[in-house]
Amino acid sequence: MRIILIGGTGTIGREVAKALRVNHEVVIAGRSSGELLVDIAIPESIETMYKEAGSFDAVVSAAGSARFGPLDDLEYDDFLFSFRNKLMGQVNLVKIGRTFINDNGSFTLTSGVLAREPMPGSSAVSMVNAGLEGFVRAAQLEMDRGVRVNAVSPVWVQETLLAMGRKTSEGMPAALVARAYLASVTGTMKGTVLDVNDYV
Ligand SMILES: NC(=O)c1ccc[n+]([C@@H]2O[C@H](COP(=O)([O-])OP(=O)(O)OC[C@H]3O[C@@H](n4cnc5c(N)ncnc54)[C@H](OP(=O)(O)O)[C@@H]3O)[C@@H](O)[C@H]2O)c1
């Protein structure tokens, strides 16, 4: 398969790239580096990426930003940023990409554990993660040509916790998180939210 991996230089994306490259061709796309440049928050940028990409069988997104902070400090613009970036950015990868992707192709998006296990400060992040999960379940109903849409829901990644100066014991190494992405791309599931705990 020829796979476009958005966010392939990130903490999770790097390991997803390694796992996919064993048997597939991976084209890395990112905002500031990669073979293809794209800002998923800008729909025109997504369209340009797909036009430049050539033929592809799968899209994997390990990208998307959302604002974390106390509810009292989160402004309307913080919610709007999160909506435009992590939520609509990934929605548009599917909406725009479905006319470009090969028959029987797949889209794999990224939500996150905070959709189902929120914590103080996560209201914007939890909102977009839950929105993405609803999106993949519903969007699958309208896919044609055998195209599949899934989301992977990572737990906290150990490398990220380490960078934040937090205890890593509750996290999962990115290399294990990557297994769920591989399963989504190579498996048959559709309209599914993959819990990374089920793939370790
Ligand atoms: N790490 C965790 O513990 C964790 C847990 C649960 C969920 N997640 C989710 O998993 C995803 C990846 O997380 P991560 O920790 O691997 O992130 P990361 O290390 O910050 O990497 C993000 C990657 O996405 C790219 N990117 C960021 N914004 C982009 C945009 N607007 N358009 C295109 N590419 C963009 C970055 O490229 P540039 O550097 O060029 O911008 C980078 O390659 C995120 O959606 C995050 O919310 C992460």
Ligand as a Chemical Component Dictionary entry (heavy atoms), coordinates in Angstrom:
data_LIG
# 
_chem_comp.id                   LIG 
_chem_comp.type                 NON-POLYMER 
_chem_comp.pdbx_formal_charge   0 
_chem_comp.three_letter_code    LIG 
# 
loop_
_chem_comp_atom.comp_id 
_chem_comp_atom.atom_id 
_chem_comp_atom.alt_atom_id 
_chem_comp_atom.type_symbol 
_chem_comp_atom.charge 
_chem_comp_atom.model_Cartn_x 
_chem_comp_atom.model_Cartn_y 
_chem_comp_atom.model_Cartn_z 
_chem_comp_atom.pdbx_ordinal 
LIG N1  N1  N 0  1.174  12.113 22.972 1  
LIG C1  C1  C 0  0.165  11.717 23.731 2  
LIG O1  O1  O 0  0.331  11.383 24.923 3  
LIG C2  C2  C 0  -1.208 11.658 23.136 4  
LIG C3  C3  C 0  -2.243 11.028 23.858 5  
LIG C4  C4  C 0  -3.513 10.974 23.312 6  
LIG C5  C5  C 0  -3.749 11.545 22.069 7  
LIG N2  N2  N 1  -2.725 12.156 21.397 8  
LIG C6  C6  C 0  -3.001 12.749 20.088 9  
LIG O2  O2  O 0  -2.173 12.162 19.115 10 
LIG C7  C7  C 0  -1.862 13.107 18.092 11 
LIG C8  C8  C 0  -0.354 13.169 17.924 12 
LIG O3  O3  O 0  0.211  13.484 19.179 13 
LIG P1  P1  P 0  1.797  13.610 19.365 14 
LIG O4  O4  O 0  2.036  13.679 20.811 15 
LIG O5  O5  O -1 2.493  12.586 18.542 16 
LIG O6  O6  O 0  2.029  15.059 18.750 17 
LIG P2  P2  P 0  3.410  15.774 18.393 18 
LIG O7  O7  O 0  4.579  15.032 18.915 19 
LIG O8  O8  O 0  3.224  17.204 18.797 20 
LIG O9  O9  O 0  3.472  15.684 16.806 21 
LIG C9  C9  C 0  2.469  16.279 16.027 22 
LIG C10 C10 C 0  2.788  16.027 14.563 23 
LIG O10 O10 O 0  1.714  16.558 13.796 24 
LIG C11 C11 C 0  2.191  17.583 12.925 25 
LIG N3  N3  N 0  1.205  18.672 12.925 26 
LIG C12 C12 C 0  0.812  19.431 13.981 27 
LIG N4  N4  N 0  -0.128 20.294 13.590 28 
LIG C13 C13 C 0  -0.322 20.107 12.281 29 
LIG C14 C14 C 0  -1.142 20.716 11.310 30 
LIG N5  N5  N 0  -1.958 21.746 11.621 31 
LIG N6  N6  N 0  -1.098 20.266 10.030 32 
LIG C15 C15 C 0  -0.279 19.241 9.688  33 
LIG N7  N7  N 0  0.546  18.616 10.561 34 
LIG C16 C16 C 0  0.516  19.054 11.848 35 
LIG C17 C17 C 0  3.520  18.025 13.511 36 
LIG O11 O11 O 0  4.327  18.536 12.481 37 
LIG P3  P3  P 0  5.052  19.965 12.694 38 
LIG O12 O12 O 0  6.000  19.738 13.831 39 
LIG O13 O13 O 0  5.688  20.197 11.382 40 
LIG O14 O14 O 0  3.958  20.940 13.020 41 
LIG C18 C18 C 0  4.049  16.700 14.069 42 
LIG O15 O15 O 0  4.617  15.908 13.051 43 
LIG C19 C19 C 0  -2.508 14.412 18.526 44 
LIG O16 O16 O 0  -3.765 14.527 17.915 45 
LIG C20 C20 C 0  -2.694 14.228 20.018 46 
LIG O17 O17 O 0  -3.759 14.994 20.550 47 
LIG C21 C21 C 0  -1.478 12.211 21.906 48 
# 
loop_
_chem_comp_bond.comp_id 
_chem_comp_bond.atom_id_1 
_chem_comp_bond.atom_id_2 
_chem_comp_bond.value_order 
_chem_comp_bond.pdbx_ordinal 
LIG N1  C1  SING 1  
LIG C1  O1  DOUB 2  
LIG C1  C2  SING 3  
LIG C2  C3  SING 4  
LIG C2  C21 DOUB 5  
LIG C3  C4  DOUB 6  
LIG C4  C5  SING 7  
LIG C5  N2  DOUB 8  
LIG N2  C6  SING 9  
LIG N2  C21 SING 10 
LIG C6  O2  SING 11 
LIG C6  C20 SING 12 
LIG O2  C7  SING 13 
LIG C7  C8  SING 14 
LIG C7  C19 SING 15 
LIG C8  O3  SING 16 
LIG O3  P1  SING 17 
LIG P1  O4  DOUB 18 
LIG P1  O5  SING 19 
LIG P1  O6  SING 20 
LIG O6  P2  SING 21 
LIG P2  O7  DOUB 22 
LIG P2  O8  SING 23 
LIG P2  O9  SING 24 
LIG O9  C9  SING 25 
LIG C9  C10 SING 26 
LIG C10 O10 SING 27 
LIG C10 C18 SING 28 
LIG O10 C11 SING 29 
LIG C11 N3  SING 30 
LIG C11 C17 SING 31 
LIG N3  C12 SING 32 
LIG N3  C16 SING 33 
LIG C12 N4  DOUB 34 
LIG N4  C13 SING 35 
LIG C13 C14 SING 36 
LIG C13 C16 DOUB 37 
LIG C14 N5  SING 38 
LIG C14 N6  DOUB 39 
LIG N6  C15 SING 40 
LIG C15 N7  DOUB 41 
LIG N7  C16 SING 42 
LIG C17 O11 SING 43 
LIG C17 C18 SING 44 
LIG O11 P3  SING 45 
LIG P3  O12 DOUB 46 
LIG P3  O13 SING 47 
LIG P3  O14 SING 48 
LIG C18 O15 SING 49 
LIG C19 O16 SING 50 
LIG C19 C20 SING 51 
LIG C20 O17 SING 52 
# 
